[in-house]
């Protein structure tokens, strides 16, 4: 399968480096219906067939219920994802929520992303616990890590990022990010050539965020300073930012 070898290589290395998976784990993949989460689901499904530590997968989508906002919005159709999960032999759960209504109608957030993400993570973790998972896997990749680090630096004046592995004591759930070594372009390549059933986001704030602005800025700086993202990521590792470790790993970009 085109591009699968790369994603599997990155995911296995991340799982090994950070002890993300142990024997007997039940891992809930948070499936937002975007390219990142669907690629992660496919990758972990493939990894589960040969990884020395045996684990079970389930897939959970938190339905934000954007159709509750009116404006002629139709309910999301998750049947293509259900079909993919059936092909992969993975149980698929759609957990309904009222997050869109809370964020946009009740709270009327001008900058909705932070609250939305917090509510979505909470709903996902609770659902994972309810359905017997002890770990939640999120589709954040290499570029997400660099962008998050820079967003925290630019907009909050602090050094920080999400962690490759995070234990949440309130819910007794461990959050893992197996694609943290995988560049976004490799995820996009795999998603495009595998024809994953991506469902475009119905969020009113989609592509109008500080993260999108940072993505554009980093792309411009990368064109002027080749390898910039890798140097930032390396600095995060060497500095031990948010649990990152200084680990040498072979990056496919090094061969190109």
C-alpha positions in Angstrom: 0.0 0.0 0.0 1.4 3.3 -1.1 2.9 5.3 1.8 2.0 2.8 4.5 5.6 1.6 5.0 6.7 5.1 6.0 3.8 5.7 8.5 4.3 2.3 10.0 8.0 3.0 10.4 7.4 6.3 12.1 4.6 4.9 14.3 6.6 1.8 15.4 9.6 3.9 16.3 7.5 6.4 18.3 5.7 3.5 20.1 9.1 2.0 21.0 10.8 5.2 22.0 8.0 6.3 24.3 6.6 2.9 25.4 3.2 4.0 24.0 1.7 0.5 23.9 1.9 -2.4 26.3 0.5 -6.0 26.1 -3.2 -6.1 26.6 -3.9 -2.4 25.9 -7.3 -1.4 24.5 -6.5 1.7 22.4 -9.3 4.0 21.3 -8.4 6.0 18.2 -10.0 9.4 18.2 -11.4 9.6 14.6 -12.4 13.1 13.7 -12.9 12.0 10.0 -9.9 14.0 8.8 -6.8 12.7 7.1 -4.7 12.6 10.2 -7.0 10.5 12.4 -8.0 8.1 9.6 -4.3 7.6 8.6 -3.6 6.9 12.3 -6.4 4.3 12.4 -5.1 2.6 9.3 -1.5 2.6 10.6 -2.4 1.2 14.1 -4.6 -1.4 12.5 -1.6 -2.6 10.4 0.8 -2.3 13.3 -1.4 -4.5 15.5 -0.9 -7.4 13.2 2.8 -7.7 13.9 3.8 -5.5 16.9 5.3 -7.7 19.6 3.0 -6.2 22.3 -0.5 -7.3 21.5 -3.3 -4.6 21.7 -6.9 -4.2 20.6 -8.2 -1.2 18.7 -11.6 0.6 18.8 -12.5 3.8 16.9 -14.5 6.6 18.4 -15.9 9.7 16.7 -17.3 12.5 18.9 -20.1 14.0 16.8 -20.0 17.7 17.4 -23.6 18.1 16.1 -22.8 21.1 13.8 -26.2 20.5 12.3 -27.7 21.8 15.5 -26.4 25.3 14.5 -29.0 25.4 11.7 -28.2 27.3 8.5 -29.3 24.3 6.5 -26.6 22.1 7.9 -27.2 18.4 7.4 -26.3 15.8 10.0 -22.8 14.3 9.4 -22.8 11.0 7.6 -20.3 8.6 9.1 -21.3 5.5 7.2 -18.1 5.6 5.0 -16.0 5.5 8.1 -18.1 2.7 9.6 -17.5 0.8 6.3 -13.7 1.3 6.6 -13.7 0.2 10.2 -15.6 -2.9 9.2 -13.0 -3.7 6.6 -10.2 -3.2 9.2 -12.1 -5.3 11.8 -12.2 -2.4 14.2 -15.3 -1.6 16.3 -16.6 1.8 15.5 -18.5 4.1 17.9 -20.1 7.5 17.2 -20.6 9.4 20.5 -23.0 12.2 20.2 -22.4 15.5 22.0 -23.8 19.1 22.1 -20.4 20.7 21.8 -21.1 22.9 18.8 -24.2 24.3 20.5 -22.2 25.1 23.7 -19.3 26.7 21.8 -21.2 28.7 19.2 -24.7 29.3 20.5 -24.5 29.3 24.3 -21.0 30.7 24.9 -20.7 32.5 21.5 -16.9 32.2 21.6 -15.0 34.6 19.3 -12.0 32.3 19.5 -13.7 28.9 19.7 -10.9 26.5 19.1 -9.5 26.2 22.6 -12.8 25.5 24.3 -14.0 23.3 21.5 -10.8 21.2 21.7 -11.1 20.9 25.5 -14.7 19.7 25.4 -14.0 17.3 22.5 -11.0 15.8 24.4 -13.2 15.4 27.5 -16.0 13.7 25.6 -13.5 11.4 23.8 -11.8 10.4 27.0 -15.1 9.7 28.7 -16.3 7.6 25.8 -13.0 5.7 25.7 -13.3 4.8 29.4 -17.0 3.8 28.9 -16.1 1.4 26.1 -13.3 -0.3 27.9 -10.2 1.5 26.5 -7.2 2.4 28.7 -5.5 4.5 26.1 -6.6 7.1 23.6 -4.6 7.6 20.4 -4.6 11.0 18.6 -3.5 11.8 15.1 -1.1 14.6 15.9 1.9 14.4 13.6 5.4 16.0 13.4 4.2 19.3 11.9 1.5 19.6 14.5 4.2 19.3 17.2 6.3 22.1 15.7 3.3 24.3 15.1 2.0 23.8 18.6 5.4 24.7 20.1 5.6 27.9 18.0 2.0 28.8 18.8 2.7 28.6 22.5 5.9 30.7 22.0 4.3 33.4 19.9 0.9 33.7 21.4 1.4 32.6 25.1 5.0 33.5 25.7 5.8 30.0 27.0 7.9 27.0 26.1 5.6 24.0 25.7 3.8 21.5 23.4 1.6 18.5 23.7 3.4 15.4 25.0 4.0 12.2 23.0 2.5 10.3 26.0 0.2 11.9 28.7 -1.4 10.1 31.7 -4.6 11.7 32.8 -5.2 10.7 36.4 -8.8 12.0 36.6 -10.0 9.5 34.0 -7.2 6.9 34.3 -6.6 7.3 30.5 -3.2 7.5 28.8 -3.1 9.7 25.7 -0.6 8.6 23.0 0.4 10.2 19.7 2.0 7.5 17.5 2.4 9.7 14.4 4.5 12.3 16.2 7.5 11.5 14.0 5.5 11.5 10.7 5.7 14.6 8.6 2.3 15.9 7.4 3.3 15.5 3.7 3.7 11.7 4.3 0.3 11.6 6.0 -1.3 13.5 3.1 0.4 11.3 0.6 -0.9 8.1 2.2 -4.5 9.6 2.6 -4.6 10.7 -1.0 -3.4 7.4 -2.5 -5.5 5.2 -0.2 -8.7 7.2 -0.9 -9.5 7.5 2.8 -13.2 8.5 3.5 -12.3 12.0 4.7 -15.3 14.1 5.7 -14.6 17.9 5.4 -15.0 19.8 8.7 -18.3 21.6 9.1 -16.9 23.9 11.8 -17.7 27.6 11.1 -14.2 28.5 12.2 -12.4 25.9 10.0 -9.2 27.2 8.3 -9.6 30.6 10.0 -7.4 30.0 13.0 -4.1 31.0 14.5 -2.8 27.5 13.8 -3.5 28.0 10.1 -1.6 31.3 10.2 1.3 29.6 11.9 1.3 26.8 9.3 1.6 29.4 6.5 4.3 31.3 8.3 6.4 28.1 8.9 6.0 27.1 5.3 7.4 30.4 4.2 10.3 30.2 6.6 11.0 26.6 5.6 11.3 27.7 1.9 13.9 30.3 3.0 15.6 28.0 5.6 15.5 24.3 4.5 15.2 22.0 7.4 13.8 24.6 9.8 11.0 22.3 11.2 13.5 19.5 11.9 15.8 21.9 13.8 12.9 23.2 15.9 11.8 19.6 16.6 15.4 18.7 17.5 15.5 21.6 19.9 12.3 20.4 21.5 13.9 16.9 21.9 17.2 18.2 23.3 15.4 20.6 25.7 13.1 17.9 27.0 10.1 20.0 26.1 6.8 18.5 27.4 8.3 15.0 27.7 10.1 14.8 24.3 13.3 12.8 24.4 16.5 13.3 22.5 16.2 10.3 20.3 18.0 9.8 16.9 15.6 8.4 14.3 16.0 8.1 10.5 13.8 10.5 8.7 12.8 9.8 5.1 13.4 13.5 4.3 17.1 12.8 4.9 17.1 10.5 1.8 15.6 13.1 -0.5 
